[in-house]
């Protein structure tokens, strides 16, 4: 329990993709926070009970699908060439490109462009849509380049520059449930330049800023309608634990943060095969998509551009017809837990990709889970 009280270890928080040492229609409204253009919001960042407070992913979106000729599938990178054949392919082709190989350069441009994204758990404190107020959601945003406005705001808060530190600025644990600054989101419709094509319409957050005049705590409401906003006063200074009278609200907060609808692991993150958090659908999906990767990587590496374009088997399945992504179903069931079409709003104007298959709901957290371990994760997050 001491963990949640102590807050997040900011030394481990990475806000932007360039700071990482690298090597369907989902029911989005119940999972993702999606700011609407010309609207303002106030959000509170919260800990992710199943992983890092900021979860990153790098996703390849244009790999030719060998099972569906003429179509593509998506692959979320592990970030390590040792475990990611696509990333290793990129490194190999990039080396050839550096040696003047124009074909390698064209293959990278056509098939190996990726997007860098991040996601956090947030609570919506203010919104023009009153039904959203108080809801816990996943917030996905761009984490690389000139459109990484939200990532930059987070980085400057949790990891000030050396110059700012010298002037007395201190890192802030924005994920602390007992109080922190909240982010005031100003969403505008903007045109976003693309490296290899015309600009696309999307959302811009350049006018957003931190609200620092007061500390904003997480807010929960019990079944009887009683509401509580957490604050530093909820911690007993002698025991460094949550006061007994606050525990019903604290347990409710744990329940909210465990809601499978806001599982960053299931709906956003890279998933390792065999991870205990994976559902059976996830495991089957990982096998299916890795099989595609293992087939297409040698094709891209060894064949000509024309041969790559003509490669693949014609898809005769019902689920394949008209689908843009050939890795969306497993034996007729949605492959929901990985590579869901949650793209940053800065890039495509919406995290709600209407082309995705609707996923099956993730299973609820086991009631037999050790509640002390969960509470400890929150207190130490």
C-alpha positions in Angstrom: 0.0 0.0 0.0 3.0 2.3 0.6 3.6 2.3 -3.2 0.6 4.3 -4.2 1.1 6.8 -1.4 4.7 7.4 -2.5 3.6 8.0 -6.1 5.4 7.4 -9.4 9.1 7.0 -9.8 9.6 9.7 -12.4 13.1 8.5 -13.2 11.5 5.7 -15.1 8.9 7.8 -17.0 9.6 8.4 -20.7 7.3 10.8 -22.4 8.6 10.9 -26.0 9.5 8.2 -28.4 12.9 9.7 -29.1 13.8 9.4 -25.4 13.5 5.6 -25.6 16.7 3.6 -25.9 15.6 1.5 -28.9 16.9 -0.8 -30.5 -14.3 -3.5 -36.6 -15.2 -0.6 -34.9 -14.3 -0.9 -31.3 -16.6 0.7 -28.7 -14.1 3.5 -28.5 -16.2 5.8 -26.3 -15.9 3.4 -23.4 -12.2 3.0 -23.8 -10.5 6.1 -25.3 -10.6 9.8 -24.5 -11.1 11.5 -27.8 -11.1 15.4 -27.7 -13.4 17.0 -30.2 -12.3 20.0 -32.3 -13.2 23.4 -30.9 -13.7 22.0 -27.5 -11.8 22.3 -24.2 -11.3 19.7 -21.5 -9.6 19.2 -18.2 -8.0 15.8 -17.6 -6.1 14.2 -14.7 -3.4 11.6 -15.4 -3.5 8.4 -13.4 -1.3 5.3 -12.9 -1.6 2.3 -15.2 -2.0 -0.6 -12.9 -0.8 -3.2 -15.4 2.3 -1.4 -16.8 4.2 1.9 -17.1 2.4 5.2 -16.6 3.2 6.1 -20.2 3.1 3.1 -22.6 4.8 3.5 -26.0 4.4 1.6 -29.2 5.9 1.8 -32.7 3.6 0.4 -35.4 4.3 -0.6 -39.0 1.1 -0.1 -41.0 1.9 -1.0 -44.6 3.3 -4.5 -44.6 1.9 -6.5 -47.5 -0.4 -9.3 -46.3 0.6 -12.6 -47.8 -2.8 -14.1 -47.0 -4.7 -11.3 -48.7 -3.0 -10.2 -51.9 -3.1 -6.5 -52.5 -3.9 -5.6 -48.8 -1.8 -4.8 -45.8 -1.6 -5.7 -42.1 -0.1 -4.0 -39.1 2.7 -5.0 -36.8 3.5 -3.5 -33.4 7.3 -3.5 -32.8 8.9 -4.9 -29.7 11.6 -2.1 -30.1 14.4 -4.7 -30.2 15.8 -6.1 -33.4 16.6 -9.3 -31.6 12.9 -10.0 -31.2 11.4 -8.0 -34.1 12.1 -9.3 -37.6 10.6 -6.1 -39.2 12.8 -3.8 -37.2 15.8 -5.9 -38.2 14.7 -5.7 -41.8 14.6 -2.0 -41.5 18.1 -1.8 -40.1 19.4 -4.1 -42.9 17.7 -2.1 -45.7 18.8 1.2 -44.1 22.4 0.0 -44.2 22.0 -0.8 -47.9 20.4 2.6 -48.5 23.4 4.3 -46.9 25.5 2.5 -49.4 23.5 4.0 -52.2 20.9 1.2 -52.8 17.9 3.1 -54.2 15.7 0.0 -54.2 16.3 -0.5 -50.5 15.3 3.2 -49.9 12.1 2.7 -51.9 11.2 -0.5 -49.9 11.6 1.5 -46.7 9.5 4.3 -48.0 6.7 2.0 -49.2 6.6 -0.7 -46.6 8.5 0.2 -43.5 7.1 3.6 -42.5 6.0 3.5 -38.8 4.1 5.7 -36.4 5.2 6.3 -32.8 2.5 6.6 -30.2 2.0 6.7 -26.5 -0.9 6.2 -24.2 -1.9 7.0 -20.6 -4.8 6.4 -18.3 -6.7 9.6 -17.5 -9.8 10.8 -15.8 -11.9 13.5 -17.5 -12.6 16.2 -15.0 -14.3 18.7 -17.3 -15.9 18.2 -20.8 -18.6 19.8 -22.9 -20.1 16.3 -23.0 -21.4 16.0 -19.4 -21.7 12.2 -19.8 -17.9 12.1 -20.0 -17.2 13.9 -16.8 -15.6 11.6 -14.2 -15.0 8.8 -16.7 -11.6 6.9 -16.7 -10.2 6.5 -20.2 -7.1 5.7 -22.3 -5.6 8.8 -23.9 -3.5 8.0 -27.0 -1.3 10.6 -28.6 1.6 11.1 -30.9 5.0 10.7 -29.2 7.4 11.7 -32.0 8.0 14.8 -34.1 6.4 18.1 -34.4 2.9 16.8 -33.6 3.9 15.4 -30.2 2.4 18.3 -28.3 0.9 16.3 -25.5 4.1 14.2 -25.1 6.1 17.4 -24.9 3.8 18.8 -22.2 4.2 15.7 -20.2 7.9 15.5 -20.6 8.4 19.1 -19.5 6.4 18.4 -16.4 7.9 15.1 -15.3 11.4 15.7 -16.5 12.3 19.4 -16.7 15.5 20.4 -18.6 18.8 20.9 -16.7 18.4 24.6 -17.1 15.0 24.6 -15.5 16.2 22.4 -12.7 19.0 24.9 -12.1 16.4 27.6 -11.8 14.5 25.7 -9.1 12.0 23.8 -11.3 11.2 20.4 -9.9 9.8 17.2 -11.5 6.1 16.6 -10.8 4.4 13.3 -10.4 1.3 14.0 -12.6 0.1 10.5 -12.0 -0.3 10.9 -8.3 -3.9 10.1 -7.4 -3.8 12.2 -4.3 -3.0 15.4 -6.2 -1.1 17.0 -9.1 -1.5 19.5 -11.8 -4.2 18.7 -14.4 -3.9 19.2 -18.2 -6.2 21.7 -19.8 -6.8 20.4 -23.3 -7.6 22.9 -26.1 -8.5 20.9 -29.2 -8.4 22.6 -32.6 -8.8 21.2 -36.1 -5.5 21.6 -38.0 -3.8 20.4 -41.2 -0.9 18.2 -40.4 2.0 17.9 -42.9 3.0 14.4 -44.0 6.5 13.4 -45.1 5.4 11.7 -48.3 2.1 13.1 -49.2 -0.4 15.9 -48.8 -1.3 17.2 -45.4 -4.1 15.5 -43.5 -6.8 17.0 -41.3 -6.3 16.2 -37.6 -6.4 17.6 -34.1 -4.0 20.1 -32.7 -3.3 20.7 -29.1 -0.8 23.6 -29.3 -2.9 25.9 -27.0 -3.1 23.2 -24.2 -1.4 23.9 -20.9 -1.1 22.7 -17.3 -3.5 23.9 -14.6 -1.2 24.5 -11.6 -3.1 26.7 -9.2 -4.4 23.8 -7.2 -3.8 20.1 -6.8 -6.3 17.8 -8.6 -6.9 14.4 -7.2 -8.7 11.4 -8.7 -12.5 11.5 -8.0 -14.6 8.4 -7.3 -18.3 8.0 -6.7 -19.7 5.1 -4.6 -22.9 3.2 -5.4 -24.8 5.3 -2.9 -23.8 8.5 -4.8 -21.2 9.6 -2.2 -18.3 11.3 -4.0 -14.7 11.9 -2.9 -11.8 13.7 -4.5 -8.5 12.3 -3.2 -6.0 14.7 -1.6 -2.8 14.5 0.5 -5.0 14.7 3.6 -6.1 11.1 2.9 -2.7 9.8 3.9 -2.0 9.1 7.6 1.4 10.8 8.2 2.2 8.3 10.9 1.6 5.1 9.0 2.1 6.5 5.4 -1.1 4.6 4.4 -4.6 5.5 3.4 -6.8 6.6 6.3 -9.5 3.9 7.2 -12.4 6.3 6.5 -11.1 6.8 2.9 -10.6 3.1 2.1 -14.1 2.5 0.6 -13.2 5.3 -1.9 -9.7 3.9 -2.4 -11.0 0.5 -3.2 -13.5 2.0 -5.7 -10.6 3.7 -7.4 -8.7 0.4 -7.6 -11.8 -1.1 -9.2 -12.1 1.7 -11.7 -8.4 1.5 -12.7 -8.8 -2.3 -13.1 -11.7 -1.9 -15.5 -10.8 -4.0 -18.6 -12.3 -1.3 -20.8 -9.3 0.9 -20.0 -6.6 -1.8 -20.2 -3.7 -0.2 -22.0 -2.2 -3.6 -22.4 -5.2 -5.1 -24.2 -6.1 -2.1 -26.3 -2.8 -0.4 -27.1 0.4 -1.9 -26.0 2.9 -4.3 -27.6 2.1 -7.8 -26.3 4.7 -10.6 -25.7 3.5 -14.1 -26.5 2.9 -15.9 -23.2 2.2 -12.8 -21.2 -0.2 -13.7 -18.4 -2.3 -10.7 -19.1 -3.0 -11.9 -22.6 -6.4 -13.3 -23.4 -6.6 -16.5 -25.5 -7.7 -14.3 -28.5 -4.5 -12.3 -28.0 -2.3 -15.4 -28.0 -3.9 -16.7 -31.2 -3.7 -13.3 -32.8 0.0 -13.1 -32.0 0.6 -16.4 -33.6 -1.3 -15.4 -36.7 0.4 -12.0 -37.2 3.9 -13.4 -36.5 3.4 -16.1 -39.1 2.6 -13.3 -41.6 5.7 -11.4 -40.6 7.9 -14.5 -40.9 6.7 -15.0 -44.4 6.7 -11.4 -45.7 10.0 -10.2 -44.3 12.2 -12.4 -46.6 10.0 -11.4 -49.5 10.6 -7.7 -48.9 14.3 -8.3 -48.3 14.9 -10.4 -51.4 12.4 -9.7 -54.1 11.9 -6.8 -56.5 9.3 -4.1 -55.9 7.1 -5.5 -58.6 7.4 -9.1 -57.2 6.5 -7.8 -53.7 3.5 -6.0 -55.1 2.3 -9.2 -56.8 3.0 -11.5 -53.9 0.3 -13.1 -51.8 -2.7 -15.4 -51.9 -6.1 -14.2 -52.9 -8.4 -14.0 -49.9 -11.7 -15.8 -50.2 -12.9 -15.5 -46.6 -15.9 -13.4 -45.7 -14.0 -11.5 -43.1 -11.3 -10.6 -45.6 -13.5 -9.0 -48.2 -13.4 -5.3 -47.9 -11.2 -5.3 -44.9 -8.1 -3.1 -44.9 -6.2 -5.1 -42.3 -5.8 -8.8 -42.7 -5.1 -9.5 -39.1 -8.3 -8.5 -37.5 -10.0 -11.9 -36.9 -9.1 -15.2 -35.4 -11.4 -18.0 -36.6 -14.2 -15.5 -37.1 -13.6 -13.8 -33.7 -12.1 -10.3 -33.3 -8.4 -10.1 -32.6 -8.9 -7.2 -30.2 -6.0 -7.1 -27.8 -3.2 -6.0 -30.0 -2.8 -3.7 -32.9 -6.2 -2.2 -32.4 -6.7 0.8 -34.6 -6.0 3.3 -31.8 -4.1 6.0 -33.7 -3.1 9.3 -32.2 -5.6 12.1 -32.8 -2.8 14.3 -34.0 -2.1 11.9 -36.9 -5.5 10.8 -38.2 -7.9 13.1 -36.5 -9.4 10.4 -34.4 -8.5 7.4 -32.3 -11.7 5.8 -33.5 -10.8 3.9 -36.6 -14.0 2.8 -38.2 -12.4 0.1 -40.3 -11.4 -2.1 -37.3 -13.3 -5.2 -36.3 -15.4 -4.8 -33.1 -13.5 -6.6 -30.3 -15.0 -8.9 -27.8 -14.9 -7.4 -24.3 -11.9 -8.3 -22.2 -12.5 -10.6 -19.3 -13.0 -8.9 -15.9 -10.2 -9.0 -13.4 -10.2 -12.1 -11.3 -11.9 -11.6 -7.9 -9.2 -13.9 -6.5 -6.5 -11.4 -7.3 -4.4 -10.3 -4.3 -5.9 -6.9 -3.5 -2.9 -6.0 -1.3 -0.6 -6.4 -4.3 -2.8 -4.2 -6.4 -3.1 -1.6 -3.8 0.7 -1.7 -3.4 1.2 -1.1 -7.1 -1.0 2.0 -7.0 0.7 3.4 -3.9 4.1 2.8 -5.4 3.2 3.9 -8.9 
